[in-house]
């Protein structure tokens, strides 16, 4: 049975609809090559990431600490709470001469079912020069709260744009 809302795009072969993602969200290991560039410098590169998939959201990629160049991560003020993953802390990222304050987050003690996120950091792609998934440049999810990574692999529409907060 199709449970997508009527406004959801129908995925083509090889694509995923964010309207087929679960709620509560699911953590999925990924071997796609993830690269993050800030200040003209690649600050992270890995084929060991996790995607968090949640209804109406593009995937959020979590990279292991070891994927980041030494010295690019420092603690930032602030915290937030996810009803599924628990309490998040924020980090500042540095690349070249650019400082992206509070541009990443992590879950020091993720809740049950999300343990795979421990020692991994997610990054707002809108705060970076570019984030890529298997060499494809990511389009950041709209809005100033969500950190989804939109590629040609996923179709929406996506939560985050004006008028979508009630989805």
FENGI-V800169 format. One record per backbone hydrogen bond with DSSP energy under -0.5 kcal/mol. NH is the residue of the N-H (numbers start at 1). CO is the residue of the C=O. E is the energy in kcal/mol with one decimal. If there is no record, write none. Layout:
{{NH/CO/E} {NH/CO/E}}
//
This chain:
{{3/1/-0.6} {8/5/-1.8} {9/156/-3.3} {11/9/-0.5} {15/12/-2.3} {16/153/-2.9} {18/155/-2.3} {20/17/-2.1} {21/18/-0.6} {26/53/-2.2} {28/51/-2.7} {30/49/-2.8} {34/32/-0.6} {34/46/-3.2} {35/132/-1.6} {36/44/-2.2} {37/130/-3.0} {38/41/-2.6} {41/38/-1.6} {43/36/-2.6} {43/41/-0.7} {44/36/-1.3} {45/67/-1.7} {46/34/-2.2} {49/30/-2.0} {50/62/-1.9} {51/28/-3.3} {52/60/-2.4} {53/26/-2.8} {53/51/-0.6} {54/52/-0.5} {55/22/-1.7} {56/18/-1.7} {57/54/-2.4} {60/52/-1.5} {62/50/-2.8} {63/61/-0.5} {63/121/-2.9} {64/48/-0.9} {65/119/-1.9} {67/64/-2.2} {68/65/-1.7} {69/43/-2.6} {72/69/-1.7} {74/92/-2.0} {76/90/-2.2} {80/88/-1.6} {82/86/-3.0} {86/82/-2.1} {88/80/-3.0} {89/106/-2.5} {90/76/-0.5} {90/78/-1.0} {91/104/-2.5} {92/74/-3.3} {93/100/-2.0} {94/72/-1.8} {95/98/-2.3} {98/95/-2.5} {100/93/-3.3} {101/99/-0.8} {103/100/-1.4} {104/91/-1.7} {105/122/-2.3} {106/89/-2.3} {108/106/-0.6} {110/107/-0.7} {111/85/-1.5} {114/111/-2.3} {117/114/-2.2} {118/115/-1.9} {120/117/-1.6} {121/63/-3.0} {122/105/-2.7} {123/61/-0.6} {124/103/-2.9} {125/123/-0.7} {127/124/-1.6} {128/125/-1.2} {129/37/-1.8} {130/37/-1.6} {132/35/-2.8} {133/136/-2.2} {134/33/-3.1} {136/133/-2.0} {137/135/-0.5} {138/131/-2.9} {139/150/-2.6} {140/138/-0.5} {141/148/-1.9} {149/59/-3.3} {150/139/-2.4} {150/148/-0.6} {151/149/-0.5} {154/151/-1.5} {155/16/-2.5} {159/56/-3.2} {160/161/-0.5} {161/158/-0.8} {164/161/-1.9} {167/164/-2.1}}
//
